[in-house]
């Protein structure tokens, strides 16, 4: 599995790590431990950047972080009245840090 470059998101990272774990546990064709360690190290750096992003949002009073928000789905691509979003907008999600 590859993480999509167009819209990186923490859930994609999580899925990639779960896939890596499954590959490690595959008795017929296991992933090499050195490669799994490298994946884990990169994932650790990505998680650290997400922590920095959250700290930045808190410090600046912002409420949104694309890496941490759920990516848009087909069911969220409409306004509450059911009409489509204008200008190519696919979804609106509001998250508040507390």
N, CA, C and O atoms as CSV, one atom per row, in Angstrom:
chain,resi,resn,atom,element,x,y,z
A,1,UNK,N,N,0.845,-1.181,0.000
A,1,UNK,CA,C,0.000,0.000,0.000
A,1,UNK,C,C,0.884,1.235,0.000
A,1,UNK,O,O,1.927,1.259,0.652
A,2,UNK,N,N,0.463,2.270,-0.737
A,2,UNK,CA,C,1.200,3.524,-0.737
A,2,UNK,C,C,0.331,4.608,-0.153
A,2,UNK,O,O,-0.892,4.587,-0.296
A,3,UNK,N,N,0.969,5.560,0.508
A,3,UNK,CA,C,0.240,6.695,1.060
A,3,UNK,C,C,0.078,7.709,-0.048
A,3,UNK,O,O,1.062,8.096,-0.679
A,4,UNK,N,N,-1.149,8.149,-0.298
A,4,UNK,CA,C,-1.430,9.096,-1.375
A,4,UNK,C,C,-0.723,10.415,-1.127
A,4,UNK,O,O,-0.820,10.991,-0.043
A,5,UNK,N,N,-0.008,10.889,-2.146
A,5,UNK,CA,C,0.750,12.128,-2.004
A,5,UNK,C,C,-0.151,13.350,-2.092
A,5,UNK,O,O,0.187,14.400,-1.544
A,6,UNK,N,N,-1.299,13.239,-2.776
A,6,UNK,CA,C,-2.156,14.396,-2.989
A,6,UNK,C,C,-2.781,14.905,-1.701
A,6,UNK,O,O,-2.910,16.116,-1.523
A,7,UNK,N,N,-3.165,14.028,-0.812
A,7,UNK,CA,C,-3.828,14.465,0.416
A,7,UNK,C,C,-3.379,13.618,1.600
A,7,UNK,O,O,-4.124,12.756,2.065
A,8,UNK,N,N,-2.165,13.860,2.090
A,8,UNK,CA,C,-1.694,13.055,3.213
A,8,UNK,C,C,-2.572,13.252,4.440
A,8,UNK,O,O,-3.030,14.360,4.718
A,9,UNK,N,N,-2.795,12.190,5.154
A,9,UNK,CA,C,-3.690,12.231,6.307
A,9,UNK,C,C,-3.253,11.179,7.313
A,9,UNK,O,O,-2.754,10.120,6.933
A,10,UNK,N,N,-3.436,11.464,8.566
A,10,UNK,CA,C,-3.014,10.563,9.645
A,10,UNK,C,C,-3.663,9.181,9.517
A,10,UNK,O,O,-3.045,8.182,9.886
A,11,UNK,N,N,-4.895,9.103,9.003
A,11,UNK,CA,C,-5.537,7.789,8.862
A,11,UNK,C,C,-4.837,6.946,7.799
A,11,UNK,O,O,-4.819,5.719,7.899
A,12,UNK,N,N,-4.258,7.591,6.782
A,12,UNK,CA,C,-3.491,6.852,5.784
A,12,UNK,C,C,-2.213,6.296,6.402
A,12,UNK,O,O,-1.813,5.169,6.109
A,13,UNK,N,N,-1.586,7.078,7.244
A,13,UNK,CA,C,-0.396,6.613,7.953
A,13,UNK,C,C,-0.740,5.407,8.827
A,13,UNK,O,O,-0.019,4.410,8.839
A,14,UNK,N,N,-1.837,5.511,9.547
A,14,UNK,CA,C,-2.258,4.403,10.414
A,14,UNK,C,C,-2.491,3.137,9.598
A,14,UNK,O,O,-2.067,2.053,10.000
A,15,UNK,N,N,-3.170,3.268,8.439
A,15,UNK,CA,C,-3.435,2.100,7.603
A,15,UNK,C,C,-2.133,1.500,7.068
A,15,UNK,O,O,-1.988,0.279,7.004
A,16,UNK,N,N,-1.197,2.356,6.690
A,16,UNK,CA,C,0.096,1.877,6.191
A,16,UNK,C,C,0.836,1.099,7.283
A,16,UNK,O,O,1.443,0.064,7.009
A,17,UNK,N,N,0.783,1.597,8.509
A,17,UNK,CA,C,1.440,0.895,9.617
A,17,UNK,C,C,0.765,-0.443,9.905
A,17,UNK,O,O,1.444,-1.425,10.205
A,18,UNK,N,N,-0.554,-0.493,9.819
A,18,UNK,CA,C,-1.258,-1.768,10.011
A,18,UNK,C,C,-0.905,-2.753,8.902
A,18,UNK,O,O,-0.761,-3.949,9.153
A,19,UNK,N,N,-0.764,-2.249,7.673
A,19,UNK,CA,C,-0.345,-3.115,6.569
A,19,UNK,C,C,1.069,-3.649,6.797
A,19,UNK,O,O,1.357,-4.811,6.509
A,20,UNK,N,N,1.945,-2.790,7.315
A,20,UNK,CA,C,3.311,-3.207,7.618
A,20,UNK,C,C,3.311,-4.301,8.678
A,20,UNK,O,O,4.045,-5.283,8.563
A,21,UNK,N,N,2.492,-4.132,9.704
A,21,UNK,CA,C,2.384,-5.150,10.743
A,21,UNK,C,C,1.892,-6.469,10.150
A,21,UNK,O,O,2.406,-7.533,10.495
A,22,UNK,N,N,0.908,-6.405,9.267
A,22,UNK,CA,C,0.405,-7.625,8.626
A,22,UNK,C,C,1.504,-8.283,7.801
A,22,UNK,O,O,1.639,-9.507,7.801
A,23,UNK,N,N,2.298,-7.460,7.091
A,23,UNK,CA,C,3.403,-8.014,6.296
A,23,UNK,C,C,4.451,-8.670,7.182
A,23,UNK,O,O,5.018,-9.697,6.808
A,24,UNK,N,N,4.715,-8.100,8.334
A,24,UNK,CA,C,5.674,-8.701,9.268
A,24,UNK,C,C,5.193,-10.056,9.773
A,24,UNK,O,O,5.986,-10.977,9.962
A,25,UNK,N,N,3.893,-10.164,9.985
A,25,UNK,CA,C,3.329,-11.388,10.557
A,25,UNK,C,C,3.062,-12.473,9.521
A,25,UNK,O,O,2.748,-13.605,9.890
A,26,UNK,N,N,3.179,-12.154,8.232
A,26,UNK,CA,C,2.935,-13.120,7.160
A,26,UNK,C,C,3.990,-14.224,7.228
A,26,UNK,O,O,5.169,-13.973,6.975
A,27,UNK,N,N,3.578,-15.429,7.565
A,27,UNK,CA,C,4.526,-16.541,7.738
A,27,UNK,C,C,5.133,-16.992,6.408
A,27,UNK,O,O,6.266,-17.471,6.384
A,28,UNK,N,N,4.401,-16.847,5.306
A,28,UNK,CA,C,4.899,-17.306,4.011
A,28,UNK,C,C,5.886,-16.331,3.382
A,28,UNK,O,O,6.849,-16.754,2.743
A,29,UNK,N,N,5.661,-15.044,3.552
A,29,UNK,CA,C,6.528,-14.035,2.927
A,29,UNK,C,C,6.627,-12.811,3.854
A,29,UNK,O,O,6.072,-11.757,3.542
A,30,UNK,N,N,7.321,-12.942,4.976
A,30,UNK,CA,C,7.382,-11.831,5.938
A,30,UNK,C,C,8.259,-10.676,5.437
A,30,UNK,O,O,9.215,-10.876,4.688
A,31,UNK,N,N,7.905,-9.476,5.871
A,31,UNK,CA,C,8.717,-8.299,5.562
A,31,UNK,C,C,10.015,-8.384,6.350
A,31,UNK,O,O,10.045,-8.923,7.456
A,32,UNK,N,N,11.085,-7.850,5.776
A,32,UNK,CA,C,12.356,-7.841,6.475
A,32,UNK,C,C,12.268,-6.900,7.678
A,32,UNK,O,O,11.730,-5.799,7.557
A,33,UNK,N,N,12.788,-7.315,8.834
A,33,UNK,CA,C,12.712,-6.475,10.035
A,33,UNK,C,C,13.365,-5.102,9.862
A,33,UNK,O,O,12.874,-4.120,10.420
A,34,UNK,N,N,14.458,-5.011,9.101
A,34,UNK,CA,C,15.097,-3.708,8.896
A,34,UNK,C,C,14.177,-2.746,8.144
A,34,UNK,O,O,14.131,-1.552,8.443
A,35,UNK,N,N,13.454,-3.278,7.175
A,35,UNK,CA,C,12.515,-2.432,6.423
A,35,UNK,C,C,11.365,-1.984,7.329
A,35,UNK,O,O,10.947,-0.827,7.272
A,36,UNK,N,N,10.859,-2.883,8.153
A,36,UNK,CA,C,9.782,-2.531,9.082
A,36,UNK,C,C,10.256,-1.469,10.075
A,36,UNK,O,O,9.499,-0.563,10.422
A,37,UNK,N,N,11.503,-1.578,10.530
A,37,UNK,CA,C,12.070,-0.564,11.434
A,37,UNK,C,C,12.130,0.794,10.752
A,37,UNK,O,O,11.830,1.819,11.364
A,38,UNK,N,N,12.519,0.797,9.482
A,38,UNK,CA,C,12.587,2.053,8.725
A,38,UNK,C,C,11.196,2.674,8.592
A,38,UNK,O,O,11.044,3.886,8.741
A,39,UNK,N,N,10.184,1.856,8.314
A,39,UNK,CA,C,8.807,2.356,8.218
A,39,UNK,C,C,8.383,2.955,9.559
A,39,UNK,O,O,7.784,4.029,9.601
A,40,UNK,N,N,8.694,2.264,10.645
A,40,UNK,CA,C,8.326,2.752,11.979
A,40,UNK,C,C,9.021,4.070,12.312
A,40,UNK,O,O,8.423,4.946,12.936
A,41,UNK,N,N,10.274,4.216,11.901
A,41,UNK,CA,C,10.997,5.464,12.167
A,41,UNK,C,C,10.387,6.626,11.403
A,41,UNK,O,O,10.227,7.715,11.954
A,42,UNK,N,N,10.045,6.407,10.137
A,42,UNK,CA,C,9.409,7.462,9.347
A,42,UNK,C,C,8.044,7.808,9.947
A,42,UNK,O,O,7.683,8.982,10.038
A,43,UNK,N,N,7.290,6.789,10.353
A,43,UNK,CA,C,5.988,7.032,10.969
A,43,UNK,C,C,6.131,7.849,12.247
A,43,UNK,O,O,5.310,8.723,12.523
A,44,UNK,N,N,7.154,7.572,13.014
A,44,UNK,CA,C,7.396,8.310,14.249
A,44,UNK,C,C,7.637,9.789,13.956
A,44,UNK,O,O,7.136,10.658,14.670
A,45,UNK,N,N,8.399,10.068,12.913
A,45,UNK,CA,C,8.648,11.455,12.526
A,45,UNK,C,C,7.345,12.132,12.093
A,45,UNK,O,O,7.101,13.288,12.438
A,46,UNK,N,N,6.510,11.411,11.339
A,46,UNK,CA,C,5.229,11.985,10.916
A,46,UNK,C,C,4.324,12.286,12.110
A,46,UNK,O,O,3.662,13.323,12.142
A,47,UNK,N,N,4.295,11.396,13.075
A,47,UNK,CA,C,3.497,11.627,14.278
A,47,UNK,C,C,4.036,12.844,15.043
A,47,UNK,O,O,3.265,13.655,15.556
A,48,UNK,N,N,5.358,12.960,15.112
A,48,UNK,CA,C,5.954,14.123,15.769
A,48,UNK,C,C,5.572,15.421,15.060
A,48,UNK,O,O,5.328,16.435,15.713
A,49,UNK,N,N,5.519,15.395,13.718
A,49,UNK,CA,C,5.119,16.614,13.001
A,49,UNK,C,C,3.658,16.947,13.263
A,49,UNK,O,O,3.287,18.120,13.307
A,50,UNK,N,N,2.821,15.918,13.437
A,50,UNK,CA,C,1.416,16.171,13.778
A,50,UNK,C,C,1.322,16.826,15.153
A,50,UNK,O,O,0.487,17.707,15.359
A,51,UNK,N,N,2.163,16.409,16.091
A,51,UNK,CA,C,2.178,17.033,17.420
A,51,UNK,C,C,2.586,18.496,17.322
A,51,UNK,O,O,2.015,19.351,18.000
A,52,UNK,N,N,3.571,18.784,16.480
A,52,UNK,CA,C,3.995,20.169,16.274
A,52,UNK,C,C,2.856,20.970,15.647
A,52,UNK,O,O,2.630,22.125,16.008
A,53,UNK,N,N,2.147,20.356,14.715
A,53,UNK,CA,C,1.021,21.028,14.068
A,53,UNK,C,C,-0.052,21.387,15.091
A,53,UNK,O,O,-0.594,22.492,15.055
A,54,UNK,N,N,-0.362,20.474,15.995
A,54,UNK,CA,C,-1.353,20.739,17.035
A,54,UNK,C,C,-0.871,21.869,17.946
A,54,UNK,O,O,-1.649,22.761,18.285
A,55,UNK,N,N,0.390,21.840,18.342
A,55,UNK,CA,C,0.946,22.915,19.174
A,55,UNK,C,C,0.864,24.262,18.458
A,55,UNK,O,O,0.547,25.279,19.074
A,56,UNK,N,N,1.151,24.265,17.153
A,56,UNK,CA,C,1.077,25.495,16.370
A,56,UNK,C,C,-0.357,26.020,16.338
A,56,UNK,O,O,-0.589,27.217,16.505
A,57,UNK,N,N,-1.321,25.118,16.122
A,57,UNK,CA,C,-2.728,25.527,16.099
A,57,UNK,C,C,-3.136,26.146,17.430
A,57,UNK,O,O,-3.829,27.162,17.461
A,58,UNK,N,N,-2.709,25.539,18.515
A,58,UNK,CA,C,-3.019,26.077,19.845
A,58,UNK,C,C,-2.393,27.451,20.036
A,58,UNK,O,O,-3.043,28.369,20.535
A,59,UNK,N,N,-1.138,27.593,19.645
A,59,UNK,CA,C,-0.415,28.851,19.843
A,59,UNK,C,C,-0.987,29.983,19.006
A,59,UNK,O,O,-0.946,31.141,19.420
A,60,UNK,N,N,-1.523,29.660,17.830
A,60,UNK,CA,C,-2.025,30.702,16.938
A,60,UNK,C,C,-3.540,30.850,16.995
A,60,UNK,O,O,-4.104,31.723,16.334
A,61,UNK,N,N,-4.199,30.010,17.774
A,61,UNK,CA,C,-5.656,30.099,17.906
A,61,UNK,C,C,-6.421,29.568,16.711
A,61,UNK,O,O,-7.614,29.835,16.568
A,62,UNK,N,N,-5.753,28.826,15.858
A,62,UNK,CA,C,-6.435,28.253,14.700
A,62,UNK,C,C,-7.163,26.980,15.104
A,62,UNK,O,O,-6.859,26.371,16.130
A,63,UNK,N,N,-8.128,26.591,14.282
A,63,UNK,CA,C,-8.957,25.434,14.611
A,63,UNK,C,C,-8.822,24.275,13.645
A,63,UNK,O,O,-9.377,23.209,13.912
A,64,UNK,N,N,-8.115,24.427,12.537
A,64,UNK,CA,C,-8.097,23.388,11.505
A,64,UNK,C,C,-6.690,22.885,11.229
A,64,UNK,O,O,-5.718,23.639,11.255
A,65,UNK,N,N,-6.614,21.588,10.966
A,65,UNK,CA,C,-5.352,20.959,10.574
A,65,UNK,C,C,-5.671,19.871,9.561
A,65,UNK,O,O,-6.239,18.840,9.919
A,66,UNK,N,N,-5.313,20.088,8.308
A,66,UNK,CA,C,-5.644,19.138,7.242
A,66,UNK,C,C,-5.125,17.738,7.475
A,66,UNK,O,O,-5.795,16.766,7.124
A,67,UNK,N,N,-3.937,17.613,8.063
A,67,UNK,CA,C,-3.350,16.295,8.291
A,67,UNK,C,C,-4.148,15.498,9.315
A,67,UNK,O,O,-4.179,14.268,9.266
A,68,UNK,N,N,-4.793,16.202,10.243
A,68,UNK,CA,C,-5.499,15.518,11.315
A,68,UNK,C,C,-7.002,15.396,11.066
A,68,UNK,O,O,-7.663,14.588,11.718
A,69,UNK,N,N,-7.547,16.169,10.149
A,69,UNK,CA,C,-8.981,16.104,9.880
A,69,UNK,C,C,-9.305,14.909,9.007
A,69,UNK,O,O,-8.467,14.438,8.238
A,70,UNK,N,N,-10.530,14.423,9.137
A,70,UNK,CA,C,-10.966,13.319,8.290
A,70,UNK,C,C,-11.042,13.803,6.851
A,70,UNK,O,O,-11.536,14.903,6.599
A,71,UNK,N,N,-10.561,13.001,5.896
A,71,UNK,CA,C,-10.689,13.403,4.502
A,71,UNK,C,C,-12.161,13.396,4.087
A,71,UNK,O,O,-12.957,12.644,4.650
A,72,UNK,N,N,-12.523,14.216,3.120
A,72,UNK,CA,C,-13.923,14.260,2.701
A,72,UNK,C,C,-14.378,12.933,2.108
A,72,UNK,O,O,-13.597,12.217,1.481
A,73,UNK,N,N,-15.640,12.622,2.314
A,73,UNK,CA,C,-16.234,11.416,1.738
A,73,UNK,C,C,-17.422,11.827,0.884
A,73,UNK,O,O,-17.870,12.973,0.939
A,74,UNK,N,N,-17.918,10.909,0.115
A,74,UNK,CA,C,-19.052,11.202,-0.760
A,74,UNK,C,C,-20.273,11.632,0.042
A,74,UNK,O,O,-21.084,12.418,-0.448
A,75,UNK,N,N,-20.417,11.132,1.260
A,75,UNK,CA,C,-21.595,11.470,2.049
A,75,UNK,C,C,-21.504,12.863,2.675
A,75,UNK,O,O,-22.523,13.400,3.111
A,76,UNK,N,N,-20.291,13.470,2.730
A,76,UNK,CA,C,-20.164,14.794,3.322
A,76,UNK,C,C,-20.060,15.891,2.272
A,76,UNK,O,O,-19.861,17.053,2.624
A,77,UNK,N,N,-20.190,15.550,0.978
A,77,UNK,CA,C,-19.970,16.512,-0.095
A,77,UNK,C,C,-21.225,17.288,-0.457
A,77,UNK,O,O,-21.531,17.455,-1.637
A,78,UNK,N,N,-21.945,17.760,0.533
A,78,UNK,CA,C,-23.130,18.577,0.273
A,78,UNK,C,C,-23.398,19.470,1.475
A,78,UNK,O,O,-23.001,19.181,2.604
A,79,UNK,N,N,-24.084,20.563,1.185
A,79,UNK,CA,C,-24.506,21.464,2.259
A,79,UNK,C,C,-25.641,20.812,3.033
A,79,UNK,O,O,-26.223,19.837,2.557
A,80,UNK,N,N,-25.972,21.331,4.225
A,80,UNK,CA,C,-27.056,20.715,5.004
A,80,UNK,C,C,-28.376,20.592,4.240
A,80,UNK,O,O,-29.160,19.679,4.501
A,81,UNK,N,N,-28.627,21.514,3.294
A,81,UNK,CA,C,-29.876,21.421,2.519
A,81,UNK,C,C,-29.780,20.437,1.357
A,81,UNK,O,O,-30.740,20.269,0.605
A,82,UNK,N,N,-28.613,19.777,1.204
A,82,UNK,CA,C,-28.429,18.784,0.164
A,82,UNK,C,C,-27.833,19.319,-1.122
A,82,UNK,O,O,-27.491,18.537,-2.009
A,83,UNK,N,N,-27.699,20.639,-1.250
A,83,UNK,CA,C,-27.128,21.203,-2.466
A,83,UNK,C,C,-25.608,21.033,-2.457
A,83,UNK,O,O,-24.991,21.017,-1.392
A,84,UNK,N,N,-25.008,20.907,-3.634
A,84,UNK,CA,C,-23.553,20.697,-3.694
A,84,UNK,C,C,-22.780,21.944,-3.281
A,84,UNK,O,O,-23.287,23.062,-3.369
A,85,UNK,N,N,-21.537,21.734,-2.826
A,85,UNK,CA,C,-20.671,22.854,-2.475
A,85,UNK,C,C,-20.253,23.598,-3.741
A,85,UNK,O,O,-20.094,22.975,-4.790
A,86,UNK,N,N,-20.073,24.908,-3.664
A,86,UNK,CA,C,-19.642,25.674,-4.832
A,86,UNK,C,C,-18.128,25.588,-5.041
A,86,UNK,O,O,-17.391,25.205,-4.133
A,87,UNK,N,N,-17.677,25.945,-6.236
A,87,UNK,CA,C,-16.257,26.135,-6.567
A,87,UNK,C,C,-15.368,24.946,-6.253
A,87,UNK,O,O,-14.220,25.141,-5.851
A,88,UNK,N,N,-15.849,23.729,-6.418
A,88,UNK,CA,C,-15.011,22.560,-6.226
A,88,UNK,C,C,-14.772,22.159,-4.784
A,88,UNK,O,O,-14.010,21.225,-4.537
A,89,UNK,N,N,-15.390,22.827,-3.823
A,89,UNK,CA,C,-15.247,22.440,-2.420
A,89,UNK,C,C,-15.971,21.114,-2.241
A,89,UNK,O,O,-17.103,20.956,-2.697
A,90,UNK,N,N,-15.328,20.168,-1.584
A,90,UNK,CA,C,-15.922,18.839,-1.453
A,90,UNK,C,C,-16.502,18.563,-0.077
A,90,UNK,O,O,-17.345,17.676,0.059
A,91,UNK,N,N,-16.078,19.295,0.951
A,91,UNK,CA,C,-16.592,19.049,2.294
A,91,UNK,C,C,-16.153,20.180,3.227
A,91,UNK,O,O,-15.193,20.902,2.956
A,92,UNK,N,N,-16.874,20.304,4.311
A,92,UNK,CA,C,-16.499,21.245,5.358
A,92,UNK,C,C,-16.569,20.485,6.677
A,92,UNK,O,O,-17.612,19.937,7.035
A,93,UNK,N,N,-15.463,20.459,7.386
A,93,UNK,CA,C,-15.423,19.818,8.689
A,93,UNK,C,C,-14.830,20.818,9.670
A,93,UNK,O,O,-13.776,21.397,9.406
A,94,UNK,N,N,-15.488,21.022,10.784
A,94,UNK,CA,C,-14.975,21.960,11.775
A,94,UNK,C,C,-14.580,21.177,13.012
A,94,UNK,O,O,-15.377,20.423,13.570
A,95,UNK,N,N,-13.336,21.368,13.430
A,95,UNK,CA,C,-12.816,20.734,14.632
A,95,UNK,C,C,-12.390,21.827,15.597
A,95,UNK,O,O,-11.786,22.817,15.185
A,96,UNK,N,N,-12.692,21.661,16.849
A,96,UNK,CA,C,-12.284,22.622,17.861
A,96,UNK,C,C,-11.335,21.937,18.834
A,96,UNK,O,O,-11.659,20.891,19.397
A,97,UNK,N,N,-10.178,22.525,19.025
A,97,UNK,CA,C,-9.235,22.010,20.008
A,97,UNK,C,C,-9.618,22.529,21.376
A,97,UNK,O,O,-9.889,23.718,21.544
A,98,UNK,N,N,-9.641,21.645,22.348
A,98,UNK,CA,C,-10.020,22.072,23.695
A,98,UNK,C,C,-8.917,21.790,24.657
A,98,UNK,O,O,-9.046,22.079,25.846
